[in-house]
């Protein structure tokens, strides 16, 4: 899943850079949603995850005041750390694990979250 997230990040990065270069328009996260529509099924990601990636990208682009951010690499020596943004509406707590998009992720439950829904 982290490879798919990196792929979407790189796509959004390229899309944003081309928009700025060709039209002089900075795309918002909302403007990027139609371009990633339907890609979640092919990449095995939830649609809200794609929206979170676009939102995170726009936030970081504004924070660092850059036209283009660094590419996220999935392989090689200098690969990026894997991350999967999870929206609370797309994740559930089941059997002491986080259930998201058909996968279970183990977490260290130091707060006793298994007692709550």
N, C-alpha and C positions, 0 to 999 in steps of 0.2 A: 504494500500500500504506500510506503514512503516513496518508492520510485515513481508512482503515479502522481503523488503530491508534488514531487520535484518537477515532473513533466508539465503539470498544470502551471506551476510557478514560472517556469521558463517560457511557456506559451504566453502567459499574461504579461511577462516582462517584455517579450518581443512585440506583442500587440500594443502595449503602452508606448514603447519607444517609436514604433512606426507611426502611431497616431500623432505623437508630438512632432515628429520630423516632417510628416507629410501635410498635416492639417493644422499644427500648432495648438492642438487641443489635449489637455490633460484629462484622461479618462478617470471617472470615479468607479468605485466598486460596482455600483448599480449599472453603469454603462458597459461593464465587462460581462455581465451575466448572459446577455444574448449570445455572446461569442463562445461561451463554455456550455451552453445549453445542450443537453443530450450526451455530453462527453462522459458523464459519470457512469453510465451503463457500460461503455466500452472500457473504461479504466478501472472499474470495480470500486468506485467511490460514490458516496452519497451526494445528492445534489446540494445539500446544505454545506458539505465539506468544500465543494467548489466555490461556493459563495464566501466561505470563511477565508479561503486562500486568497481570493481577489481582494477581500477587505483588508487582510493582513498586508498584502503587497502594497496597496494604496497607502496604508498607514505608514509603512516603512519608507516608501518613496517620499512622502511628505516630511517625515521625521529627518531623513538625511539630505533632503533637498537635492535629489538626483533625478536625472531624466531616465536613467537605466540603473538597476541594481545588479549585483553579481549573479551569475548563473548558479543554480543549485546542481551539484554534481552527484550522481548516484553511484559511481564507481571510481576506481583509481585510488591513488594515494591521498589526494586532497579532497576527498568526498565530503559532502555536507552531512551534518547530523540528520537522521531521519526524524520527522515529526509529522503528526497527523492531527490537524485541527478538528476538534469535535465540538459541535454545537450541542447544547444541552437537550434540545428537542429531538436530536437524532440518536442520542445515547441513552441506555438504560442500565440500571444496576440489577444484575441477575446472578444469583448463586455466589456472591462475594467477588464478582468480576464485572467489568464494564462490557456491555454488549453493544457493539456498533457495527452496522452494515453487515451482519451475518458472522461477525468474528467476536471472539471473547478475548479480552485483554486483562491479564492479571495485574493487580495493583496492591501495594502494601497498604493495608487498612489500619492506619495508626489512630484514626478517629472513631472507629467503630461504626462505619457507615452501613455495615450489613444489617444493622438494626432498623434502618429506615428504608422507605421506598424511594 
